[in-house]
Amino acid sequence: RCRSRCHRLFSIIVGYRAVTISQQAIEVLKQQKEKTNDQYVFPSPNGGPISPDSVNNMLKRVLARAGIPKVRFHDLRHTFATIALQNGVDIKTVSGMLGHFSAGFTLFAASSQR
C-alpha cells in the first residue's frame, strides 16, 4: 500500500491490463474527453487514434522546448519507479503499478539500470 505521501489511486482498464492513476489524472482525462467530443481522448487531426510516431514526435518537441535531453517514454517509467521508491512506496505496489509479474523482476530491472 502507498504511504501517506501518495495520492489515493484508482485502477482503470486500459487495453489489456489495469493501470493505476490518481483521481486528479482521471479528472484531467475526463475534461480532455469532453473537449474532444470524440471516441478518443486524444484523437488525431482526422479523428482516428494518434499514431505512435506522432506521439514520439510530440514528446521530442516538448522536451526540446523545455531544454530537457531526449528521453524515451520507457525512460519515464523508470523515472516514475525510482521516484516512487524514493518516496516510500513499497516495491510490491510499484511492481503492480508497472505491470511487472513480480516484485523481484522490478528489483532486478531497477538494479540493472544503475
Secondary structure, DSSP 8 states (H G I E B T S, - for coil): ---TTS--EEEEEETTEEEEEEHHHHHHHHHHHHHHTSSSSSB-TTSSB--HHHHHHHHHHHHHHHT-----HHHHHHHHHHHHHHTT--HHHHHHHHT-S-HHHHHHHHHHT-
